[in-house]
Structures are given as structure tokens and as C-alpha cells.
């Protein structure tokens, strides 16, 4: 029978006020640094929108165009795990990921070439666009991309342990050299530490806060500790094995997604979960430690066991891409691009705009696989589009594809595409 003794709820270690801006909340930070103090066990963490609620539920993309990317990502943590030491493996079981109930909607965005970019930022000379999605249970639909409905699998886009001082210095040196070698790249190839927009929601001495802001690594790329890897199958039921670099491990998490396609190609390509003012959702963890796990498992980067929970879309239309770009150059890095471009061109034949197709491939449960990388000079990558997400038949027919009017997604108020 249920008693008080056996009915204890999981404690919430980080609670957020949905009516306070992200840059005033306690328990939030948007840089990686070993000196950020930690605030196991089973526990819940509230997470805010990765942008700090800069994006609204409306029919224009001016908020995407004007977003301040110096303020991202807003992460909850760090959480110290008792007993974790450098060289250990932190085991994190994701027990649940739930959106905030009061405002069940999310968004997917195409960012400007000069402010964020995306996989096709240069090819498309990207201008801001977005789709707003409405959630009904596990399903998502959008007034900006009609004719589709799919089940989402909520997951954290960003989760990782804190770097050591030595690892942080390695990141900053490595990425600084990359920036210097590509100084004129648009969008930039990497982002250096930047005190502008930096935030740690704790009462810290000014000299320590200044040090963190000056040295703290930006949260945009994934690195050796995990970070912004955007793995869509890390939903409830997943297990993650993270290397520990400092005492306590100092785990942080954020950037909760309702759904995402493999690759998250439009930069803000998942269905991001922004809720009243700031609060995006709640994630529940269980943690344990494997002593000496880094050596035992040759753990240079995290290892993941994905969730057994997955949308059941067995029938797919698969697009192939080979690593030959528009100029005939064979480069393995362009194979995925070619598969995605082929899928976009196909969807445009059905009546979707290029922007709608780009957003859909980013947000829907699209799967990508490497077909072959050994057959020089061309690699082969596939992109699988689930047939079951469409309200109409999209398979090839002898008479061709039926073109419909699906309107347009939300674009800039000045109409520029």
C-alpha cells in the first residue's frame, strides 16, 4: 500500500520562476568553466528555453533575425555528484523529459547567414524564417507547415560535465587557432569566449565571475565532455556515460527539444520548447559513478545507450547523397548536404517552399545513416523521410507528384527571403 515512507517524490534541485528573465535566475549559466560552483540520487531539474525566451509564438521571424546569440545556451546546473573524481565515469539515466504544461507549443528556426547560419546558410544565403508547432499529447502540428503531423520524442539537446582547467585551455586554444585560420568566414567557424552576454546565476565574487566570463567556453559545439550534441534518441530511458574531469563532475543540462531530425540542420532545427516567459521543461535524472571508468572504457568522449522509446514510422522514403558538390568536387563532408538537398527539392515538387522543407527536415523524426565511406572518391549518406507523418501520399508516381498550396512559414516582416 502507499505510505509516506514509500511515496517520496523526486526532489527538484533547480527550480525556476517562469516570470523572471533567464539572466536573473539562480541556477542558470551559459558558459562552460570548471570554476562555476555546483549548487546522487534521483532528482529533477527545471530548464529554461535555450535563448532565454527571445522567440515568440507569432507569424513573423523578426525575433529569429534579431536574436542575441551571445546569451546562449541557458543551462541548468552545475550539479555535483558526491564521490565523482577525475578519471571516473558518471552514469546518467534520463528517467523523464516533459514540457512545461501551461503553453504547449514550440518553434523551429532558420537563422540568418550573418547571425547563426545553419547547414545551408551559404547555399541559401539564409534569411530568418520559422515554424511554430502546437503540441497535443505526443504529437506536433504547425500552421506554418500544413499537411504533416508527427510524434515527438522529447530530449535534452545539451548535456555534459564540466571541463577541467586544462581541458578548457585546450578547447580555447584549438578553437582560437581555427578562428584565426578562418578569420573572414561567414558564419564563423567557431566562437571564442566572450564576456558580452555571459551569465552565471550565482552570487560569486566579482573577480571569479570576471574570470569565468573571460575564459568560459561557448556552449554551441559538442566537445569531449558531451555538450551540445543534439542526439534525438536521448529521451526517457536513455543512459549516458560521461567522463569526469573535476571533482563532483558538475553536470549541466538544457536546450530541451520536443522533436528533432538527425542533424538538426537549420541550426535551431529541433522543435525548441519555450514556455511562459522562460521555462522550457523538466528533466528527471538518476546518477551513479563507475570508478576509473575513463581507463576501463577508453572513454575519450561520452558513450550513450539510446532510449527504447521511438516513434513507429516503419515506411520511409530514402534520399541518397554522395560527396560531390555542385562544382563536382568529391568531399565526404558534403554527402549529407546532398541527401538533404535532394529531399528539399522533392518536397518543393509537392508544393512546400524551400523554407518549409528545410524546417521540416530539421524538426521531424528524420533518420540519417552513412551508407559507405570507403569507396573513394565518393562517400554515400542517406536521409529517410517517414511517410507516416504526411496527411497525403508522397511516394513517386508515374504521373509525377501532386502539387498543393501549403502557403509559407513565418518569415521576416519585411518579406525578405
Secondary structure by P-SEA (a helix, b strand, c coil): ccccccccccccccccccccccccccccccccccccccccccbbbbbccccccccccccccccccccccccccccccccccccccccbbbbbbbccccccccccccbbbbbccccccccccccccccbbbbbbbbcccbbbbcccccbbbbbbbbbccccccccaaaaaaaaaaaaaaaaaacccccccccccccccccccccccaaaaaaaaacbbbcccccccccccccccccccbbbbbbbcccccbbbbcccccccccccccccccbbbbccccccccccbbbbbbccccccccccbbbbbcccccccccccbbbbbccccccccccccaaaaaaaaaaaaaaaaacccaaaaaaaaaccbbbbbbcccccccbbbbbbbbbccccccccccccccbbbbbcccccccccccc
